[in-house]
Amino acid sequence: MNLKETLAISGHSGLFKFVSEGRNGIVVESFADKKRSFVPATTKVSSLEDIAVYTSDKEIALKDVFKTIFDKESGGKAVDTKTASVDDLKKYMEKILPEYDRERVYVSDIKKMFSWYNILQENNLLTFEEEVKPEEQAAGDQKPEKPDAAEAKNKKTKEVVTKEKPAKEKSKPKEKKTAQPVKQTVSKNAGKPKSFDGK
């Protein structure tokens, strides 16, 4: 549910959808009659994304309050603000958010909040999906290296190592072969001197 572009405009009942931004204001569309209108920059406009409800010890985001209503009503409407009395609105508020601050949250605020919920419910805009954190999304986008690719890398490394080792071992026998003939010629000449055959 995107409440960022869902707007409440001072002096106007109901909710509006942001359409575009002009030089001296914005263009909005009413959820009630789908008519578009221009709102001057001097008019107070609030995004529902930025609205919170006071409680005894903290503030609760409006979308979280809407989620509570949605769960309690099984996706249905909240109390009818057009027919409900002041006591009915207060009792319903206590059922939805028992810890709400009764000194700073007025009946007019409660009435607007339930009225906004019903507008969103009528337009099928109450969708509550778990938001993914940027860190988790970034971690999920990173594709792990495939096992086949990792095995191929290791195999190539092993092949290079095994090819280098025999080359070093072959160089040693070459030195022995060249040294052996020299020793044999010397031993033959020394064992049979020329003067030995003469009588």
Secondary structure per residue as TSV (DSSP state, phi and psi in degrees):
chain	resnum	aa	ss	phi	psi
A	1	M	-	360.0	120.6
A	2	N	-	-100.0	105.4
A	3	L	-	-95.1	-2.4
A	4	K	T	-64.4	-37.9
A	5	E	T	-100.3	11.4
A	6	T	E	-98.5	120.1
A	7	L	E	-118.4	145.6
A	8	A	E	-111.9	128.6
A	9	I	E	-114.0	129.2
A	10	S	T	-61.5	131.5
A	11	G	T	88.2	-2.1
A	12	H	-	-127.0	136.5
A	13	S	-	-84.6	159.6
A	14	G	S	82.8	-167.1
A	15	L	-	-123.4	158.1
A	16	F	E	-135.0	150.7
A	17	K	E	-103.3	133.0
A	18	F	E	-68.1	133.1
A	19	V	E	-111.2	-55.0
A	20	S	E	-159.4	166.9
A	21	E	E	-111.9	131.4
A	22	G	-	-104.7	-171.3
A	23	R	S	-70.5	-40.3
A	24	N	S	-120.0	22.5
A	25	G	E	167.4	-159.2
A	26	I	E	-132.8	159.2
A	27	V	E	-105.0	129.9
A	28	V	E	-127.0	163.7
A	29	E	E	-127.4	130.1
A	30	S	E	-74.9	136.9
A	31	F	T	-72.4	-21.9
A	32	A	T	-75.4	-54.1
A	33	D	T	-118.3	3.6
A	34	K	-	64.0	15.6
A	35	K	-	-84.7	144.8
A	36	R	E	-100.2	147.9
A	37	S	E	-150.0	160.8
A	38	F	E	-98.7	132.4
A	39	V	E	-114.1	118.2
A	40	P	E	-62.2	155.9
A	41	A	T	-66.5	-19.7
A	42	T	T	-78.5	-11.5
A	43	T	S	-82.5	139.6
A	44	K	-	-75.3	120.3
A	45	V	E	-123.7	131.4
A	46	S	E	-120.6	133.7
A	47	S	E	-85.2	136.0
A	48	L	G	-63.7	-21.3
A	49	E	G	-63.9	-29.1
A	50	D	G	-96.8	1.7
A	51	I	-	-93.5	137.8
A	52	A	E	-134.0	162.4
A	53	V	E	-112.6	132.0
A	54	Y	E	-70.8	137.6
A	55	T	B	-122.8	-175.1
A	56	S	S	-66.4	-26.5
A	57	D	S	-132.5	-7.4
A	58	K	S	-160.2	-170.6
A	59	E	E	-116.3	139.2
A	60	I	E	-109.5	127.6
A	61	A	E	-59.3	143.6
A	62	L	H	-61.0	-36.7
A	63	K	H	-64.1	-30.4
A	64	D	H	-71.8	-34.1
A	65	V	H	-67.1	-41.1
A	66	F	H	-61.3	-38.2
A	67	K	H	-63.6	-39.1
A	68	T	H	-64.8	-43.5
A	69	I	H	-62.8	-43.7
A	70	F	H	-59.3	-42.2
A	71	D	H	-69.3	-42.5
A	72	K	H	-68.4	-33.2
A	73	E	T	-96.7	6.7
A	74	S	T	53.3	42.3
A	75	G	T	84.2	0.1
A	76	G	-	-85.6	-171.8
A	77	K	-	-78.3	159.0
A	78	A	-	-85.3	-173.8
A	79	V	-	-58.2	143.9
A	80	D	-	-76.3	110.9
A	81	T	T	-72.7	-15.6
A	82	K	T	-79.0	-27.4
A	83	T	T	-112.9	-17.4
A	84	A	-	-72.5	143.5
A	85	S	-	-83.0	174.9
A	86	V	H	-61.3	-43.1
A	87	D	H	-64.3	-38.5
A	88	D	H	-63.5	-40.7
A	89	L	H	-66.1	-41.7
A	90	K	H	-65.7	-43.4
A	91	K	H	-64.1	-39.9
A	92	Y	H	-66.7	-38.0
A	93	M	H	-64.4	-39.9
A	94	E	H	-64.6	-32.3
A	95	K	H	-72.8	-36.2
A	96	I	H	-79.7	-46.1
A	97	L	-	-139.1	82.9
A	98	P	T	-59.0	-30.4
A	99	E	T	-89.9	12.9
A	100	Y	B	-64.2	147.9
A	101	D	-	-77.2	110.2
A	102	R	T	-73.8	-14.3
A	103	E	T	-88.8	-31.9
A	104	R	T	-103.1	-16.2
A	105	V	S	-101.6	111.7
A	106	Y	-	-88.6	166.1
A	107	V	H	-62.1	-36.5
A	108	S	H	-62.4	-36.4
A	109	D	H	-66.9	-42.7
A	110	I	H	-62.5	-43.1
A	111	K	H	-62.7	-44.4
A	112	K	H	-63.0	-42.5
A	113	M	H	-61.9	-46.8
A	114	F	H	-70.0	-32.4
A	115	S	H	-66.1	-42.1
A	116	W	H	-62.8	-42.4
A	117	Y	H	-58.7	-45.6
A	118	N	H	-64.5	-35.2
A	119	I	H	-64.0	-45.6
A	120	L	H	-64.9	-37.5
A	121	Q	H	-66.5	-39.7
A	122	E	H	-66.0	-29.8
A	123	N	T	-96.5	10.5
A	124	N	T	55.7	42.9
A	125	L	-	-107.0	5.9
A	126	L	-	-93.7	83.4
A	127	T	-	-117.7	126.1
A	128	F	-	-118.4	97.1
A	129	E	-	-109.1	147.5
A	130	E	-	-68.4	127.5
A	131	E	-	-81.2	136.3
A	132	V	-	-91.9	130.9
A	133	K	-	-70.7	149.2
A	134	P	H	-57.4	-35.9
A	135	E	H	-67.8	-40.8
A	136	E	H	-68.2	-37.1
A	137	Q	H	-66.7	-40.9
A	138	A	H	-64.2	-39.6
A	139	A	H	-67.4	-35.0
A	140	G	H	-72.4	-28.1
A	141	D	H	-73.4	-22.5
A	142	Q	S	-74.4	117.5
A	143	K	-	-83.9	124.8
A	144	P	-	-66.9	150.3
A	145	E	-	-67.4	134.4
A	146	K	-	-67.8	143.8
A	147	P	H	-57.5	-37.8
A	148	D	H	-63.4	-40.5
A	149	A	H	-66.7	-39.3
A	150	A	H	-66.2	-41.0
A	151	E	H	-66.3	-36.5
A	152	A	H	-64.6	-39.9
A	153	K	H	-63.1	-45.2
A	154	N	H	-64.1	-36.6
A	155	K	H	-66.2	-41.9
A	156	K	H	-63.5	-41.4
A	157	T	H	-62.7	-41.7
A	158	K	H	-65.6	-38.2
A	159	E	H	-64.6	-40.1
A	160	V	H	-64.1	-42.2
A	161	V	H	-66.1	-43.3
A	162	T	H	-71.2	-25.7
A	163	K	H	-77.1	-31.0
A	164	E	H	-74.0	-35.3
A	165	K	H	-64.9	-47.1
A	166	P	H	-61.7	-31.1
A	167	A	H	-62.2	-38.1
A	168	K	H	-71.8	-35.6
A	169	E	H	-72.8	-31.3
A	170	K	H	-70.2	-26.3
A	171	S	H	-69.7	-26.3
A	172	K	H	-71.0	-45.7
A	173	P	H	-61.5	-31.1
A	174	K	H	-59.9	-39.6
A	175	E	H	-65.0	-36.8
A	176	K	H	-68.8	-38.7
A	177	K	H	-66.1	-38.0
A	178	T	H	-73.1	-29.7
A	179	A	H	-78.9	-30.2
A	180	Q	H	-66.7	-44.2
A	181	P	H	-60.2	-36.5
A	182	V	H	-62.9	-43.6
A	183	K	H	-65.9	-36.0
A	184	Q	H	-68.7	-40.3
A	185	T	H	-66.7	-38.5
A	186	V	H	-65.5	-40.4
A	187	S	H	-69.0	-32.9
A	188	K	H	-69.3	-45.2
A	189	N	H	-64.6	-36.7
A	190	A	H	-73.6	-29.7
A	191	G	H	-80.8	-27.5
A	192	K	S	-124.4	84.9
A	193	P	-	-71.5	153.5
A	194	K	G	-62.4	-34.4
A	195	S	G	-74.6	-6.8
A	196	F	G	-74.8	-31.4
A	197	D	S	-80.2	-20.3
A	198	G	-	-76.0	146.6
A	199	K	-	-111.8	360.0
